[in-house]
Amino acid sequence: MAPRENDNKPPEGEHGETPVPVPAAAEREWERLWKQGDDSGGGSEDEDRGAGDGEVVAETSETAAEARAESPEASGSTPTETRETPSRTAAESPEPTPTVDDAAPASTPVDGKADEPASAHSHDHDHDHTDGSVAPHSHATPDDDPTAAPNRSHPHSHTDDDRIAAVRRVAAASRRWRAVQLAGCAALLAVAMTAGAIAIGAAKDSGATGVAASSAVSPELLASGSLDASIASLQAHLRTQPKDFDGWATLGLAYVEQARTKGDPSRYPQAQAALQRSLKVSPGNENAVEGQAALAAARHQFKEALTYADQVLKENPYSERALCSRIDALVELGRYDEASKAADLADARKPGVPVFTRYAYVHELRGDVTTARSVLERALASATSPGDISYVAGTLGQLAWNQGDYKSALDYYGRALAADENYLPALEGRARTQAALGDRAEAIKGMELVVSRYPLPQPLVELGELYESRGAEGDKAKADDQYALVDAWIALARANGVNADLDTALAAADHGDVKSALKAARAEWARRHTVHTADALAWALHVNGLDKEALPYARQATATGYHNASFIYHLGMIELATGHQADGRAHLTKALKLNPGFSPLGASKARKALEATK
């Protein structure tokens, strides 16, 4: 609810390990990515042999200069965000022929969750809400044809386990050779993720209900059946009806949703190309502009998302997706008063689960947990689809966890998983709650399951901290693996147009290069002033020894009354460091009272700090 410096040669292996070399093919792929600015992050059979019959392989959607700007530099500093400027996309190409040789990626078939906000509030540090019947969070395929799925020589030969195993092997090498290897690590992460994702998609989705092949495919149809089957059906439809601008818009929205549910940014360039194609056929059409708002929000480009939402609402004041996107953008820009008014307006115009969940989050940010809970409970009572039930129940679970009500949190997560056993935020939340209750073994088991399917920064950090808190033989190396994967995901996200500065700041402050953390946090604060960016900047300043500068930001992060134990813990530690001992002790005590298991490592440090200042 609403939601890391070495020299240039590999040293001797750590923990008695032999350094893991990066395969020659991977090095070649990294060179191609670097030199050509290819946002694919991975090659394909079709790329090597050229376009097949009936296929059009468009030029890559990013320039080499942009790729270099978005790739981590050898110094380990955090690159700044650059705007994506496609040289030519399939949307601009003369009549590209949609291809459906490969099914859309699907590690596990994911039902379209209508109007579910991105991130589903599973990450306390950021909340990327996006509206629409498909909602966002990918790496372009080698061909920028927006209807073409990544080509692989053996589309059924990989599983999620294969994917994560491949990523972990690269991450192990990355720990020892990170300055040189990070771009290659990102490329291999992309290959591993997309290869695993499409492994069983065609077989499982062949009999599923997809989007009807009509001349005006409605985005709402994506809410039924498998999202991956719907994408495959859309691809087939657009191959015969390339002028269907609603179909292109729906495909773009579906790619954004697919990127979010898979935790793989590789779909964003394809989503952009599909939406551009829709707008080329029908300039300014509502579905495509709504899709642009969703894509911008997924890439953390919230000013752009707000502009697109306002553009739609000017023509259609009752567009549910645009109303929701507007709330999301205002929240993520830290404009909370305006977000509250936008939530009230949306509730008056289009009451329903998508609006209710956003309305509740605006109240939670202001510390009004009672209203937030009441609204969400009503939303859950009115929810009928498995997607809505799992989302609202999972959001209630996160709200309960934030208040330290672990029993209620487990109950809500159980309800969410009863509706959708693969719902990521509920699986993650359940593991987090088990850790808070002291059941570390089950928590690790659950979080390992989460990251094996979706290696996203928050669960990766949490799993790493669970390993560190357990402290068994080899756990430090296991934890380092998770933190290296965060670096790889961030590099991949940047390569696909996602602003990952907040993820960088949060992960690197505790588990990486603190200077990079501060650089990223300052960059994010320059873009938006939210409680989450204030907290990230305060903590990055603290770990860099700049506590006097950190204190005002830490206070700003907690000023709205948002019940977040991590924010309060950070404030307490910074107050202790600046000599405000009474205030510091009071805030550390408050954090532990509110949510005593808010972090496997942070809660322990808070208790030690209190003990040391008696």
N, C-alpha and C positions, 0 to 999 in steps of 0.2 A: 504494500500500500504505500499505497498511494492513499518503491523501490525502493621497475625494480632495477670495475674498470680493470680491465685486464690488458696485458700486452697482446701483441698480435700473433702469438704462437701458442698452441695448446700446451699447458703445463702437464706435469705428471698427474696421473689419475688421482682423484680424491677418494678417500675411504678405501684405498686399496684397489680402486677400479682402474681398468685400462681405458684411456681416453677413447671416446667413440668417434671415429672419423665420419665426416659427412660423405655420403656416397658421391661418386664422380658425377652421376646424373643429376644429383641435387645441386652440386656446385655449378653445373652448366645451366640448370634452371635458374639458379640465383643470379648468375651472370646475365642471363637473358632478361630477367626481371629488372635488374639494375640498369642495364644499358638501353633497353628498349622502352622502359617505362610501362611494361605490360602489367595491367592490373589483374591478370588472371591468377598469378601466383603459382601456376602449375601448367604443365604442358598437356597435350592430349594426342591421341592417335591421329585425329583428323588434322590437328595443327601440323604434325610432322609430314603427313602425306599430302596435305592440301585439301581443298574443299571436295567433299564427295558429291555424288550425283544429287542434284536438286538442293544443294546447300549453298549458302552464301556465308563466307567467313569475312566479317567486317574488320576494319582496323581496330586496334585497341582504343579504349575510351580515355586513356590518360597519356599525356606526353611524358617523354623521358625526364624532362626537368621536374615535372610534378612528382614522379616516382622517386627521384633523388631527394626532393624536398621532404617527402613523406617518409622516407626510409631513415631508420636510426643511424646517426653518424658514428664513426669509429670511436669518437670520444665518449660515447655513452650518453650524450645529452639528448634531451627529448625534442624531437623535431616539432616545429609548429605546424598548425593545420594549414593546408592549402586548399583553395577552391578547385573543384574538379572542372576541367574545361575540355570536354571531349573533342578530339580532332574530327572524328566522324563516327557516328553510331549507326546501328542498323536502322534506327528510326529515320536517319537522313539518307540512307542508301536507297538507290532506285529499286523499289519493289523486292525487298528480300523475301525469300521463300521460307516460311516457318518450317522448322525441322522438329520431328518428334521421334528421332531414332532412339533416344534415351528417355527413359521415364524421368520425371522430376525427382530430385533427391528425396529419399525417405528412409531414414534409419528405422524409424517406427512410424507408421501412418499417423498423421496428426490431423484430427478433426479441426475444421475451421472454427475458431472461436469468435463468434460474431461480436464485433465492437469491443474486443478485449484490449485494454491498454497495453502497450509494450512494457516489458520488464515485469509486468504483473505485480509490482511493488515488492518483488522478492529481494531487491537490493536497497538497503536503507540509505545508501549514499546517493542514489540517483533514481529518478523515476521518469522513464521515457514513455510517457503516455502518448499513444497515437490513436486516432479514432478510426472508425470505419468497420465494416463487416470483416475486414481483415486488418489486423494491427501489426505494427512492426516489432526487428533488429536484424556485407557478405563478400566477396571476392569474385571478380568477373570470370566468366568462362573464357577460354581462349578466343572463341568467336563471340563477338558482341551481338550476334543475332539474339534479340530478346526472347525468342521462343525456343532457343536451343539450350538443352541441359548439357552440363559438362560431359564430354565423351570419354569413355574409359574402355579399354580393350576387353575387360571382363566385368561387365556391370553387375554380375551376381556373385563375384568372388570375394567381396569384402564385407565385413560386419562392423558394428560399432566398436567391438573389441579390437579389430584390426586397425581401425582409425586411431583410437587413443593410444594403442601400442606404438604405432608409427610416430605419433606426435611426441610421446614420451622419450623415444630413442633420440629424436632430434633435440628435445629439451635437455637431455643429459649432456650432449655435446655442447649445447648452448651455454650451459653453466660455466664451462671451462674455456670457451672460445667466444664469449658473447659479443665482444666488440666487433669482430669480423663476421660472425655468423648470424646475427639477429635477423637480417633481411632474408637470409636463406632459411632460417627457422620459420619465419612467417610464411614463406612460400611453401615449405613442406607441410606446415600446419594446414594451410589451405587445401593442399592436395589430399592430405589425410582426411580432413573433414568432409570434403565434397565426395571423395571416393567412397568413404564409408556411408555417406548419406544416400548415394544412389544405388547402393549394393543390392537392396531387395525391393526397391521401389516398384519396378515394373511387375515383378511377380505378385506382390501383395496387392497392388492397386488395380490389377487388370480387371477384377470383377466389381470394383467399387463404383458407387454412384458418383458421377462427375458432373460437370457443368453442362447444361444442355447446349447443343450446338445450334443456337438461334442466331439471328442477325443482330440481336442486341442483348448480349449476355449481361445479366444483372449481377453486380457484386454480391448481393445477398445470397445468391446460389452457392457461393463458396462456403457458406456456413453449413451446408449439408454434405455428408460423405467425407471422404479423405481429401485433404487439401492437395496432396500430391496427385491424386487421381483427377481432381478438378483442373490442376495445371496442365496435366497431360491432355485432358479433353479440350481445354482452351487452345493449346498448341495445335491440336488437330483441326479445330474449328478455324483458327486464324490462317491455317495453311490454305484453306479453301475460300475463306472470306477475309482477305487482307485489308479490306476497307472498313471493317467493323471497329469503329473507334471505341465503343463501349467494351468490346472484347479485349482490345489492347490495354485499356485502362484497368480492367479487371485483372488481367494478367500481371500488370505492374504492381497492383495492390497485393496480389497473391505472392509475388516474389518477395515483397517487403515482409509479409507475414511469414513466409517460409524462412527467410533469413533470421527473423526473430526467434521462431520456435526451434530452429536448429542451432542457434548460437553461432551462425556462420555468416559473416558479412559479405560473402562472395556473390550474393544475389542482388545487392544494391545497384551495381552498374547495369545489370539486366533489367531491373525494375525501372531505372531511369530511361533506358532505351525504349522500353515498351510504352512508358508514359509519353515520351517525346513522339513516338509513332502515333499514338492516339491524338495528340494535339496537332500533329501535322495533318492528319485526316480531317479533324474537326477542331479548329483552334478554340481554346477556352472552354471546352466541354467540361461539365461539372465533375464527372467521375475522375477524369484525369487530373484536374486541379486538386481535388481531394486526395488523390494518390500522391501528388507532389507534396502536399502538406504532410502526409504520413511518412514519405521517404525522407523529407527534411528533418522531421522529428526523430526518426530512427537514426539519422546521422548526427544528431545533436546540433542541428542547425535551426535553432528555435525561432530566431527572428524571421527566417525564411518561412518556416512553418506557419507562423502567425500571419504573415503576408498572404500566403496562399489561402488560409482559412478565411480571412477577411474578404478575399476576392470572391470566394464561393458564397459567403453569407450576403454579400452585396446583391447577388442575383437571386439567392434562395435562402431567406432568413431562417428557414426551418430544416436545413440540412443537418441531420444528426451528426454525421461524421465531421462536418466543419465546426459545429458547435463544440463538440468534444475536443477537436484539435486545437481550438482556440483556448479552451481551459488549460489544456496540457502545456501549450506554448507559454502562456502567461505564468503558470506555476514554475516552469523550468527557467524562466527569465527572472524569477524572484519578484514578480509583480503581483503579490498576493492579494491586495485589495481589489485589483482589477479581475483577478482570477475568481474571487468570491462573487463578484457581480456577474461575471460570465457564467458561473455555475448556477446562480439564481435564474438567469435568463434562460439557460438551457433547460433547467428544470421546468420552467413555465412553458417552454415551446415544445420540448420533446422528452417528457419524463420517461424513464426506462432504465434498465440495468447499466448501460454505458454512462449515462449522465449521473445516476445515483452513486456509482463508485467514485467518480471524480468529485462530486459534491462532498462525499464523505472525506476524501483525502484533503480537500481544502480546509475542512474543519479540523481534521487531525493535525495539520501543520500549525494551526492556531492553538493547539492544546485542548480542543473541545472533543475529547475522546468519546464522551457520552453520546453526542449527536452523531459522530462518525459511526459508532457501533450501531446505533438505532437505525440509521439509514441503510447500512449494509445488511442488517438483519431483515429489513423489509425487502431489500433487493433480493436477498437469498430466498425469501418466501415467495417472491414473484418469478424467480428464475425457473425455466422449464427445460432448456437445452442442457446437455452435459457440459458444453463449453462454458455457459453462463454459471452453472452451479459450481463447477470446479474453480472458476475464476473468483467468484464472490466468496465462496467458502475459504479459499486460500488467502484472500485478502483479509477476511476476518481472523484467520489464523495468525497472520502477520501482525495485525493490530493487537491481538491478545498476547503474542510473544513480546511485543514492544513494552507491554505493561507488566511483564513477568508472570502472566497468568498462563502457565505452561499446560495445565490440564485442559483448559478451553482451547488453547492453540492446537494440541494434539487432536482434540475432538473435531475441530474445524478442518484440519489437514486430512483427517481420516475421511470426512465427508467429501472433501474435494477429490481425494483419490478413489473413492467409491464411484464417483461420476466419471473420472478419467484417471486410470491407474498410472498413466505416464505423464501426468501433469507436473512439469518441472518445478515450479515454485512450491508446490505442496511437498514434493519429495525433498527438496532442499530445506524447506521450513521444518519438516518433521525431523530431519537429521540435526538441524540446529537446536531444536527443542530437546531432543534426546541428549545432546551434549550439555545443555544447560541443566538438565536433570541429573547429570553425572553418569549417564549410560554412554561412555565414550566409545565402547566397542561397536554398539549399534550405530552411533552417530558416524563413526568412520566408515562403517560398511555402507550406510546410506549415502554419505557424501561421495564416496568412491563411485557409487552407482551414478550419481548425478553427473560428476565430471567425466565419467566414461562415455556419457551420451552428449553432454553439452559442456565443453571445457570453457566456461565463461569466467571472467575475473573474480567475481564474488565467491562462488563456491570453490574455486581453485585456492584462493587465499584462506578460506575457512578450513579446507581440508589440510592445507599446509600447517595451519596453526593447531589443528587437532593432532597432527603428527608430532609437532614440537611439544605440545603439552603432555603427550603420552611419554615421549622421551625414551622409547625403547631403542635397541641397537638398530641402526640404519634409518631411524626416523628423521634425523636431520637431513640426510640425503634425499629422502622421500619428500620432505617439506620443500627443499630447494628445487626439486623437480616441478612442484606445483607453481612456485614463484617464477621459474623460468618459462613455464607455459603461459603465465599472465603476460610476460614480455612479448612472447610470440603472438598471442591473440591481439595485443595492442598494436603491434606492427602490422598485422593483417588487417585490422580494422582501419588503420590510417591509410593503408594502400587502397582501400575501397571507399574512401571519402568520409569515414566516420571520425568525428572529433573525439579522441580518446584521452584528453588531458585529465579529466576527473579520475578515470580509471588509473591512469599513470600515477597521479598524485597520491591517491589512496594506497595503492599497492606498494609503490616505491618508498613511501615515507617509513613504513615499518619493515619492509622486506627487500630493499634494493638501494639504489643510488639516491641518497637524500637530496642531492643537488638537483637531480632530474625531477624529483618530486616537487621541489619548490618552484622550479621553472614552469612545470606543467600547471601547478596550482595558481601561480600568478597569471598565466595565460588564460586559464579558465575564468578566474575572477574578473579579468578585463572584459570578458564576454557577457557574463551574467552574475548577478548578485543573489544567490539563493542561500538558504541555510546550509545546504550541502556543500556548496563551494566555499562558503565562509569557514565551515568546519575543516574542510580539506586544506585550505590555505593556513589556517591557524596551526594545524598539526604539522604541516610541512615546515612552517617557520620554527615551531618548537623543536623538531628533531634536528634542525640546522642551528640550534642555539640562539635563535632570535625571539626569545620569549616576550620581551616587552612589546615588540611589534605584533606578536601573535595574539596577545591578550584581547585587544578590541575585536578581532575577528571571532575568537572563541565566544566572547560575550554576544556578539551579533548572531552567531549560529543558534544560540539558545534563547534569543530574545522573543521569539514568537510564541514560546510555550510548548513547542513540539516536544513530545515525550520520547526522547531518544537517549538511551543510557550512554552510548558511545560519545555523543556530543558533550554530555555532562561530564563524563570521565575526562575527556580532552581538556575541558575548561578547568576542572579541578587540578589536573597535573600541571597545566600552564600557570595557574594561580600559585601553586606551591613553588614553582620555579621562579616566580617573580616576587616571592616574599609575602604573598597574601595567604598565610598559613590557615587562618580560621576559615576563610572562604573556600580554600582548596579542600580542606578536610570535609567541610559541609557538602561540597559538590561531589566528592568521591563517595561519601556516605549515601547521598541521594541517588547516585547512579547505581550503586549496588543494591539499594532498597527497591528501586524501580524495576530493575532487571538484573538480578544477581549473576546470571550466566550470559551476559550480553556479548562476551568474547572469550574464547578459550585462554588467550594470553592477557588481554586487557583487564579482565576481572581479577586475575591473579596479581597483576601489577598494581591495581588499585588497592587491593588488600595489603600488599607489602608496603605501599606508600603510606597508608593510614597507620600501619604498625610502626613504621620508621619515624612518624611525626608525633607519636604519643607524648 
